[in-house]
Amino acid sequence: MSADSARILVPVGESSTFRNTVAYALREARSGTTDGDEQATVHFVYPARWRIVDGDSPDDTAAATELLERVEVWAEEDLDYDQEEEPTVEIETAVVGVDRYLFSPGDFAATLVEYAHEAGLDRIVVDPEFQPGGSAPMLRPFEVELSRSELSIEEAPVERQTTRSRLVSRATVSKGLATFGATFAFYLVVAGHLTVFNLVTGGLTALLATVAFSNVTFVASPSPRRTTLRILRLVLFVPYLVWEIAKANVEIAYIILHPDLPIDPEMRRFRGAVWGGIPVTTLANSITLTPGTLTVDVGRDGLDIHTLTDGARDDLAAGSLERAVRFVYYGRSGARIPTPAERGSVSRLDDATPEPTGETE
């Protein structure tokens, strides 16, 4: 693949080097070679870090729109400069991935490569500070994931700003306190007794976990108010989940004791209306804990769930667990959404056909 192609994709994200990356991509598009009369073009693409379902409008949507508008203004400024000897460059902006679960750098890379293929782009210029999907050491870097495609991948040769972050800041303190508190409380719950030994060893364990994992556990600083509200709502969610588990256990016990063993196992793909690692993990584990359903995989297109009976599939389509999880993380307003069946968010895994919503054909 030609490294001087004028059909370029640029992943968009807020950073100190992004402005210079925009300028570099436009210069490369203007000076790049094309086949025949092919139009030089640069697509600035914002990979969504959220899910939008039936009118949900997170704050991230406004942030993405605002950044893409800034990119268009920068592009106009750069293309007008010394324009008499330069070819015209077509500018496109887009937000991708709003209908998928994007977690790891690999998920973001796959979505961008898919967009590049659909738009006929063959070169990706990456901002050196653009790292979506987390930066934990166990994850492949974003550019490594991109390089697995046949596209030409390069990092914009822009100068990074040298910044020295304070060892102790408001952000690091909030992350550290949250990690320490959660680890210490979990240790004491598992220990079962408030002895001096447990308090000391629990404190040391929590301290080590804080030093090693606080920046990995929290991408952004946790909000005390939001975290407190989520914990209170989680207290209400736990007994509800226990009740759902108890009901499902009764149904499974009936099936086991029935002489005909009336089971009908099938796989379903469930595109839940939650986004972010912790909410999706909560939903996936809640589904698994409920007998009759098992979350097999979490992919870019949703949760792959094994269902044992028609009743389990009906419960999944009704979306009670989904609404409960949304209540925990997004509040009462977040729980007021159409059911997965009404949204067509449950499909058979073999043919990806949405489940019928109850109307007769």
VOPAGU-2260 file (C-alpha; in pm, 1 decimal, decimal comma):
REM VOPAGU-2260
SITE   aa  ch    i         X         Y         Z
SITE  MET   A    0       0,0       0,0       0,0
SITE  SER   A    1     137,8     338,0     -99,1
SITE  ALA   A    2     262,7     547,0     191,0
SITE  ASP   A    3     206,8     868,9      -5,3
SITE  SER   A    4    -159,5     810,5     -84,5
SITE  ALA   A    5    -385,1    1114,8     -76,8
SITE  ARG   A    6    -686,9     921,9      56,2
SITE  ILE   A    7    -632,0     947,8     430,9
SITE  LEU   A    8    -822,2     860,1     748,0
SITE  VAL   A    9    -735,9    1040,9    1071,2
SITE  PRO   A   10    -877,2     909,6    1403,4
SITE  VAL   A   11   -1001,9    1203,6    1607,2
SITE  GLY   A   12    -942,5    1251,0    1977,9
SITE  GLU   A   13    -862,3    1538,8    2210,8
SITE  SER   A   14    -487,6    1574,9    2268,2
SITE  SER   A   15    -211,3    1833,9    2278,4
SITE  THR   A   16     -71,9    1716,6    1941,3
SITE  PHE   A   17    -394,6    1674,6    1749,7
SITE  ARG   A   18    -394,6    2021,2    1591,4
SITE  ASN   A   19     -53,8    1952,8    1437,4
SITE  THR   A   20    -168,8    1607,6    1327,5
SITE  VAL   A   21    -455,8    1768,7    1134,0
SITE  ALA   A   22    -213,9    2002,9     959,3
SITE  TYR   A   23      22,6    1716,6     872,7
SITE  ALA   A   24    -257,1    1502,3     726,0
SITE  LEU   A   25    -376,7    1788,7     507,1
SITE  ARG   A   26     -23,0    1858,4     381,9
SITE  GLU   A   27      19,4    1491,2     297,2
SITE  ALA   A   28    -313,6    1482,6     112,1
SITE  ARG   A   29    -220,5    1785,8     -94,2
SITE  SER   A   30     123,6    1653,2    -184,7
SITE  GLY   A   31      29,5    1285,4    -216,4
SITE  THR   A   32       0,0    1102,6    -545,3
SITE  THR   A   33    -335,2     971,6    -669,0
SITE  ASP   A   34    -437,8     739,6    -949,7
SITE  GLY   A   35    -584,5     923,0   -1245,3
SITE  ASP   A   36    -831,3    1189,0   -1142,2
SITE  GLU   A   37    -891,7    1043,6    -796,3
SITE  GLN   A   38    -985,4    1314,5    -547,0
SITE  ALA   A   39    -750,4    1380,4    -256,3
SITE  THR   A   40    -952,6    1342,8      62,2
SITE  VAL   A   41    -905,7    1334,5     437,9
SITE  HIS   A   42   -1167,3    1173,9     662,9
SITE  PHE   A   43   -1155,2    1279,0    1026,5
SITE  VAL   A   44   -1331,6    1003,5    1220,0
SITE  TYR   A   45   -1428,3    1009,9    1586,9
SITE  PRO   A   46   -1457,4     656,8    1735,5
SITE  ALA   A   47   -1741,7     666,1    1987,8
SITE  ARG   A   48   -1668,7     558,9    2344,2
SITE  TRP   A   49   -2037,4     526,3    2429,2
SITE  ARG   A   50   -2363,0     372,2    2310,3
SITE  ILE   A   51   -2657,9     573,4    2175,2
SITE  VAL   A   52   -2995,1     398,3    2194,6
SITE  ASP   A   53   -3338,3     547,4    2118,4
SITE  GLY   A   54   -3270,4     911,9    2184,3
SITE  ASP   A   55   -3007,8     875,2    2458,5
SITE  SER   A   56   -2776,2    1174,2    2424,2
SITE  PRO   A   57   -2465,7    1147,8    2644,4
SITE  ASP   A   58   -2239,7    1444,0    2701,5
SITE  ASP   A   59   -1982,8    1265,1    2483,0
SITE  THR   A   60   -2200,2    1333,4    2178,5
SITE  ALA   A   61   -2164,4    1708,4    2223,6
SITE  ALA   A   62   -1790,0    1672,9    2283,5
SITE  ALA   A   63   -1746,8    1471,8    1962,5
SITE  THR   A   64   -1950,3    1720,1    1759,1
SITE  GLU   A   65   -1759,7    2015,8    1899,8
SITE  LEU   A   66   -1421,7    1857,6    1823,8
SITE  LEU   A   67   -1520,0    1766,1    1466,9
SITE  GLU   A   68   -1641,9    2123,1    1410,9
SITE  ARG   A   69   -1304,5    2249,4    1529,3
SITE  VAL   A   70   -1135,0    2013,2    1285,2
SITE  GLU   A   71   -1336,4    2158,1     996,7
SITE  VAL   A   72   -1233,0    2511,4    1095,3
SITE  TRP   A   73    -866,2    2408,8    1117,7
SITE  ALA   A   74    -889,7    2237,2     779,8
SITE  GLU   A   75   -1033,2    2547,5     615,6
SITE  GLU   A   76    -753,3    2758,1     762,1
SITE  ASP   A   77    -479,8    2519,8     646,0
SITE  LEU   A   78    -619,6    2465,2     296,1
SITE  ASP   A   79    -655,4    2838,4     232,7
SITE  TYR   A   80    -285,7    2891,1     307,3
SITE  ASP   A   81     -75,4    2907,0     -11,2
SITE  GLN   A   82    -368,3    2758,0    -196,5
SITE  GLU   A   83    -284,4    2874,6    -549,2
SITE  GLU   A   84     -32,1    2595,3    -611,7
SITE  GLU   A   85    -200,0    2324,5    -405,7
SITE  PRO   A   86    -472,2    2076,8    -510,3
SITE  THR   A   87    -813,8    2085,3    -350,3
SITE  VAL   A   88    -863,7    1838,5     -64,8
SITE  GLU   A   89   -1207,0    1704,6      21,7
SITE  ILE   A   90   -1281,7    1700,4     394,9
SITE  GLU   A   91   -1521,7    1453,2     560,7
SITE  THR   A   92   -1605,8    1407,5     928,9
SITE  ALA   A   93   -1789,3    1120,1    1094,2
SITE  VAL   A   94   -1860,9     949,2    1424,8
SITE  VAL   A   95   -1832,3     569,2    1412,2
SITE  GLY   A   96   -1896,4     285,0    1653,3
SITE  VAL   A   97   -2209,6     420,3    1821,5
SITE  ASP   A   98   -2387,2      88,7    1763,9
SITE  ARG   A   99   -2109,3    -128,6    1900,3
SITE  TYR   A  100   -1925,2    -213,9    2219,6
SITE  LEU   A  101   -1582,2     -55,7    2187,5
SITE  PHE   A  102   -1346,8    -147,5    2470,9
SITE  SER   A  103    -995,4    -248,4    2370,6
SITE  PRO   A  104    -765,3     -81,1    2115,7
SITE  GLY   A  105    -839,9    -377,8    1889,9
SITE  ASP   A  106   -1211,2    -292,1    1886,6
SITE  PHE   A  107   -1138,1      68,9    1790,6
SITE  ALA   A  108    -887,3     -38,4    1525,4
SITE  ALA   A  109   -1131,3    -284,5    1365,6
SITE  THR   A  110   -1403,5     -20,1    1346,4
SITE  LEU   A  111   -1170,3     234,4    1183,1
SITE  VAL   A  112   -1035,0     -19,9     932,9
SITE  GLU   A  113   -1391,3    -115,5     839,4
SITE  TYR   A  114   -1477,4     251,3     782,5
SITE  ALA   A  115   -1162,6     297,3     570,9
SITE  HIS   A  116   -1262,5       6,2     347,7
SITE  GLU   A  117   -1617,6     137,2     304,0
SITE  ALA   A  118   -1492,3     489,2     219,7
SITE  GLY   A  119   -1217,0     368,8     -13,7
SITE  LEU   A  120    -934,0     502,3     202,7
SITE  ASP   A  121    -596,4     329,2     206,0
SITE  ARG   A  122    -387,1     529,5     452,2
SITE  ILE   A  123    -429,2     607,0     822,6
SITE  VAL   A  124    -242,3     889,4     994,5
SITE  VAL   A  125    -247,3     852,3    1373,5
SITE  ASP   A  126    -198,3    1125,8    1629,6
SITE  PRO   A  127      94,1    1009,5    1850,5
SITE  GLU   A  128    -109,4    1076,6    2163,7
SITE  PHE   A  129    -427,0     903,6    2041,9
SITE  GLN   A  130    -476,2     587,4    2250,1
SITE  PRO   A  131    -841,1     475,3    2268,9
SITE  GLY   A  132    -967,8     176,2    2459,5
SITE  GLY   A  133    -739,0     213,5    2759,4
SITE  SER   A  134    -362,9     195,5    2800,3
SITE  ALA   A  135    -328,3     -99,2    3036,2
SITE  PRO   A  136      -0,5    -287,4    2983,3
SITE  MET   A  137    -181,9    -612,3    2897,2
SITE  LEU   A  138    -349,5    -455,6    2591,3
SITE  ARG   A  139    -189,3    -429,6    2249,1
SITE  PRO   A  140    -120,5     -66,7    2153,8
SITE  PHE   A  141    -366,6      90,8    1914,1
SITE  GLU   A  142    -117,3     128,4    1629,7
SITE  VAL   A  143     -12,3    -236,7    1660,8
SITE  GLU   A  144    -373,5    -339,4    1617,8
SITE  LEU   A  145    -407,8    -112,3    1313,4
SITE  SER   A  146     -92,1    -253,5    1155,7
SITE  ARG   A  147    -255,9    -594,8    1132,3
SITE  SER   A  148    -461,3    -460,4     840,9
SITE  GLU   A  149    -335,7    -409,6     484,8
SITE  LEU   A  150    -368,5     -30,7     513,6
SITE  SER   A  151     -71,7     202,0     527,9
SITE  ILE   A  152     -33,1     313,1     891,6
SITE  GLU   A  153     187,5     596,0    1010,1
SITE  GLU   A  154     224,6     812,8    1315,9
SITE  ALA   A  155     214,1    1184,3    1245,3
SITE  PRO   A  156     569,1    1321,5    1293,3
SITE  VAL   A  157     461,0    1602,6    1521,6
SITE  GLU   A  158     644,1    1722,0    1826,5
SITE  ARG   A  159     502,3    1602,4    2155,4
SITE  GLN   A  160     470,7    1856,2    2432,4
SITE  THR   A  161     689,5    1767,2    2724,8
SITE  THR   A  162     480,0    1790,0    3037,8
SITE  ARG   A  163     564,4    1687,7    3387,8
SITE  SER   A  164     258,9    1581,2    3579,2
SITE  ARG   A  165     256,6    1616,8    3953,2
SITE  LEU   A  166     307,8    1294,7    4144,4
SITE  VAL   A  167      19,0    1390,0    4368,1
SITE  SER   A  168    -276,1    1576,1    4222,5
SITE  ARG   A  169    -648,7    1594,3    4274,7
SITE  ALA   A  170    -701,2    1332,1    4002,7
SITE  THR   A  171    -446,3    1084,6    4136,9
SITE  VAL   A  172    -569,5    1128,0    4494,1
SITE  SER   A  173    -932,3    1056,3    4399,0
SITE  LYS   A  174    -831,0     747,3    4200,1
SITE  GLY   A  175    -607,2     628,6    4480,8
SITE  LEU   A  176    -869,5     676,4    4752,3
SITE  ALA   A  177   -1132,8     494,8    4546,7
SITE  THR   A  178    -902,2     201,1    4475,5
SITE  PHE   A  179    -781,1     181,3    4834,9
SITE  GLY   A  180   -1132,4     197,9    4980,1
SITE  ALA   A  181   -1276,7     -64,1    4746,2
SITE  THR   A  182    -985,8    -303,7    4797,1
SITE  PHE   A  183    -976,7    -259,6    5174,7
SITE  ALA   A  184   -1352,2    -312,2    5210,5
SITE  PHE   A  185   -1346,0    -622,3    4991,0
SITE  TYR   A  186   -1054,3    -765,7    5189,7
SITE  LEU   A  187   -1237,4    -719,2    5519,5
SITE  VAL   A  188   -1556,5    -872,8    5381,0
SITE  VAL   A  189   -1366,5   -1179,5    5265,1
SITE  ALA   A  190   -1171,3   -1201,1    5592,5
SITE  GLY   A  191   -1494,3   -1196,7    5792,6
SITE  HIS   A  192   -1347,3   -1061,2    6118,2
SITE  LEU   A  193   -1225,8    -715,2    6221,3
SITE  THR   A  194    -909,0    -830,3    6392,6
SITE  VAL   A  195    -588,9    -628,9    6418,0
SITE  PHE   A  196    -416,3    -873,9    6184,7
SITE  ASN   A  197    -688,5    -840,3    5919,6
SITE  LEU   A  198    -690,1    -462,2    5947,5
SITE  VAL   A  199    -311,1    -440,1    5906,5
SITE  THR   A  200    -281,3    -694,1    5624,2
SITE  GLY   A  201    -588,6    -550,4    5453,8
SITE  GLY   A  202    -442,4    -202,4    5468,2
SITE  LEU   A  203    -109,9    -319,3    5322,2
SITE  THR   A  204    -286,4    -513,6    5047,4
SITE  ALA   A  205    -504,6    -216,2    4961,0
SITE  LEU   A  206    -200,1      12,9    4957,6
SITE  LEU   A  207     -12,9    -214,9    4716,1
SITE  ALA   A  208    -320,6    -241,1    4493,7
SITE  THR   A  209    -355,2     137,4    4493,2
SITE  VAL   A  210       5,7     194,8    4389,0
SITE  ALA   A  211      -6,0     -70,1    4117,3
SITE  PHE   A  212    -355,2     -43,1    3975,3
SITE  SER   A  213    -525,9     291,2    4052,6
SITE  ASN   A  214    -441,0     445,7    3714,7
SITE  VAL   A  215    -542,7     126,0    3535,0
SITE  THR   A  216    -868,6      79,0    3726,0
SITE  PHE   A  217    -991,8     433,6    3665,4
SITE  VAL   A  218    -946,4     605,5    3328,8
SITE  ALA   A  219   -1096,5     925,4    3468,4
SITE  SER   A  220   -1117,2    1054,1    3821,6
SITE  PRO   A  221   -1423,3     908,5    3996,5
SITE  SER   A  222   -1684,3    1161,9    4099,2
SITE  PRO   A  223   -1764,7    1128,6    4473,3
SITE  ARG   A  224   -2128,2    1230,1    4419,9
SITE  ARG   A  225   -2184,3    1002,8    4121,6
SITE  THR   A  226   -2004,1     713,1    4286,1
SITE  THR   A  227   -2208,5     751,7    4605,5
SITE  LEU   A  228   -2535,3     754,1    4409,9
SITE  ARG   A  229   -2431,3     446,4    4214,9
SITE  ILE   A  230   -2342,4     260,4    4533,1
SITE  LEU   A  231   -2680,5     345,2    4685,2
SITE  ARG   A  232   -2859,9     229,8    4372,0
SITE  LEU   A  233   -2644,4     -83,7    4368,2
SITE  VAL   A  234   -2772,2    -164,0    4717,9
SITE  LEU   A  235   -3124,4    -165,6    4571,6
SITE  PHE   A  236   -3011,3    -365,5    4267,9
SITE  VAL   A  237   -2861,5    -657,3    4463,2
SITE  PRO   A  238   -3186,2    -783,8    4621,2
SITE  TYR   A  239   -3361,8    -743,8    4285,8
SITE  LEU   A  240   -3092,2    -955,5    4121,2
SITE  VAL   A  241   -3120,8   -1216,6    4397,4
SITE  TRP   A  242   -3498,2   -1231,3    4335,9
SITE  GLU   A  243   -3445,0   -1280,0    3962,1
SITE  ILE   A  244   -3191,9   -1554,9    4031,5
SITE  ALA   A  245   -3435,5   -1727,4    4269,8
SITE  LYS   A  246   -3717,7   -1718,5    4012,4
SITE  ALA   A  247   -3489,7   -1856,2    3741,1
SITE  ASN   A  248   -3371,9   -2133,6    3975,3
SITE  VAL   A  249   -3731,1   -2242,9    4032,0
SITE  GLU   A  250   -3789,8   -2257,4    3657,0
SITE  ILE   A  251   -3472,0   -2458,4    3595,6
SITE  ALA   A  252   -3560,6   -2696,3    3881,1
SITE  TYR   A  253   -3900,7   -2754,7    3719,3
SITE  ILE   A  254   -3733,4   -2832,7    3386,7
SITE  ILE   A  255   -3488,2   -3076,7    3546,6
SITE  LEU   A  256   -3767,3   -3260,0    3729,1
SITE  HIS   A  257   -3998,5   -3266,6    3427,0
SITE  PRO   A  258   -3996,3   -3610,2    3260,2
SITE  ASP   A  259   -3978,3   -3458,2    2909,0
SITE  LEU   A  260   -3692,2   -3218,1    2998,6
SITE  PRO   A  261   -3848,6   -2928,9    2797,9
SITE  ILE   A  262   -3538,4   -2736,5    2693,8
SITE  ASP   A  263   -3470,5   -2557,8    2365,0
SITE  PRO   A  264   -3115,2   -2416,8    2373,5
SITE  GLU   A  265   -3032,6   -2135,7    2130,4
SITE  MET   A  266   -2776,8   -1857,4    2099,3
SITE  ARG   A  267   -2884,0   -1495,2    2096,7
SITE  ARG   A  268   -2700,6   -1169,8    2025,8
SITE  PHE   A  269   -2808,4    -896,6    2263,1
SITE  ARG   A  270   -2721,8    -533,2    2193,5
SITE  GLY   A  271   -2775,1    -381,6    2534,1
SITE  ALA   A  272   -2831,1     -12,5    2593,0
SITE  VAL   A  273   -2529,0      27,1    2821,0
SITE  TRP   A  274   -2177,6     148,2    2743,1
SITE  GLY   A  275   -1846,0     144,0    2923,0
SITE  GLY   A  276   -1651,2    -144,2    3071,8
SITE  ILE   A  277   -1804,9    -160,8    3420,4
SITE  PRO   A  278   -2174,3    -125,3    3318,6
SITE  VAL   A  279   -2139,4    -383,8    3040,9
SITE  THR   A  280   -1953,5    -619,8    3275,5
SITE  THR   A  281   -2230,8    -578,3    3532,9
SITE  LEU   A  282   -2497,8    -660,6    3274,7
SITE  ALA   A  283   -2306,3    -958,4    3133,8
SITE  ASN   A  284   -2242,1   -1105,1    3479,6
SITE  SER   A  285   -2602,4   -1045,4    3589,9
SITE  ILE   A  286   -2724,9   -1238,9    3286,4
SITE  THR   A  287   -2479,6   -1520,5    3361,8
SITE  LEU   A  288   -2579,9   -1539,6    3728,2
SITE  THR   A  289   -2943,5   -1587,6    3626,6
SITE  PRO   A  290   -2994,2   -1961,8    3552,9
SITE  GLY   A  291   -3111,1   -2028,0    3199,2
SITE  THR   A  292   -2890,0   -1764,1    3038,2
SITE  LEU   A  293   -2512,1   -1752,3    3001,5
SITE  THR   A  294   -2302,6   -1472,3    2853,9
SITE  VAL   A  295   -2060,0   -1651,3    2625,2
SITE  ASP   A  296   -1878,7   -1356,8    2471,8
SITE  VAL   A  297   -1872,9    -977,9    2457,5
SITE  GLY   A  298   -1803,6    -859,3    2104,4
SITE  ARG   A  299   -1817,1    -537,5    1905,3
SITE  ASP   A  300   -2177,4    -610,7    1811,3
SITE  GLY   A  301   -2309,1    -695,5    2157,3
SITE  LEU   A  302   -2333,3    -982,9    2402,7
SITE  ASP   A  303   -2348,4   -1340,9    2275,0
SITE  ILE   A  304   -2582,0   -1522,6    2514,1
SITE  HIS   A  305   -2672,2   -1890,5    2540,5
SITE  THR   A  306   -3039,5   -1931,1    2631,2
SITE  LEU   A  307   -3182,3   -2259,7    2757,2
SITE  THR   A  308   -3558,2   -2208,9    2721,9
SITE  ASP   A  309   -3818,6   -1991,5    2553,4
SITE  GLY   A  310   -3889,8   -1835,3    2892,9
SITE  ALA   A  311   -3527,1   -1728,8    2929,6
SITE  ARG   A  312   -3539,0   -1570,4    2585,2
SITE  ASP   A  313   -3861,6   -1390,6    2670,1
SITE  ASP   A  314   -3703,1   -1249,0    2986,8
SITE  LEU   A  315   -3400,5   -1136,5    2787,2
SITE  ALA   A  316   -3621,1    -961,2    2531,6
SITE  ALA   A  317   -3826,3    -798,5    2810,9
SITE  GLY   A  318   -3506,2    -625,3    2929,7
SITE  SER   A  319   -3572,1    -621,4    3304,5
SITE  LEU   A  320   -3206,2    -681,4    3393,5
SITE  GLU   A  321   -3094,8    -425,1    3136,6
SITE  ARG   A  322   -3321,5    -158,4    3287,9
SITE  ALA   A  323   -3201,7    -245,6    3638,3
SITE  VAL   A  324   -2837,0    -206,7    3534,9
SITE  ARG   A  325   -2917,4     122,1    3359,9
SITE  PHE   A  326   -3084,4     239,4    3681,1
SITE  VAL   A  327   -2765,2     166,3    3875,8
SITE  TYR   A  328   -2535,1     359,0    3642,2
SITE  TYR   A  329   -2760,1     623,0    3481,7
SITE  GLY   A  330   -3037,6     683,0    3736,6
SITE  ARG   A  331   -3415,7     666,8    3710,5
SITE  SER   A  332   -3432,4     844,6    3375,6
SITE  GLY   A  333   -3188,3     592,6    3230,4
SITE  ALA   A  334   -3423,6     305,3    3315,5
SITE  ARG   A  335   -3710,5     450,2    3113,6
SITE  ILE   A  336   -3633,1     310,2    2768,2
SITE  PRO   A  337   -3807,2      73,8    2525,4
SITE  THR   A  338   -3749,7    -297,6    2580,6
SITE  PRO   A  339   -3489,1    -485,7    2372,5
SITE  ALA   A  340   -3778,5    -654,0    2185,9
SITE  GLU   A  341   -3928,5    -314,9    2097,9
SITE  ARG   A  342   -3589,0    -188,5    1981,0
SITE  GLY   A  343   -3511,2    -506,3    1785,3
SITE  SER   A  344   -3193,6    -549,8    1990,7
SITE  VAL   A  345   -3215,2    -928,9    2029,1
SITE  SER   A  346   -3131,2   -1146,7    1728,8
SITE  ARG   A  347   -3051,4   -1507,3    1653,0
SITE  LEU   A  348   -2676,6   -1549,4    1646,8
SITE  ASP   A  349   -2676,3   -1768,2    1335,9
SITE  ASP   A  350   -2859,6   -1526,9    1107,6
SITE  ALA   A  351   -2854,7   -1196,4    1307,7
SITE  THR   A  352   -3228,2   -1158,3    1240,7
SITE  PRO   A  353   -3406,0    -943,0    1504,1
SITE  GLU   A  354   -3653,3   -1125,3    1720,2
SITE  PRO   A  355   -4018,5   -1052,6    1636,3
SITE  THR   A  356   -4187,7    -798,3    1859,4
SITE  GLY   A  357   -4511,1    -995,0    1894,0
SITE  GLU   A  358   -4693,9    -886,2    1578,4
SITE  THR   A  359   -4823,6   -1163,3    1354,2
SITE  GLU   A  360   -4696,4   -1175,5    1000,5
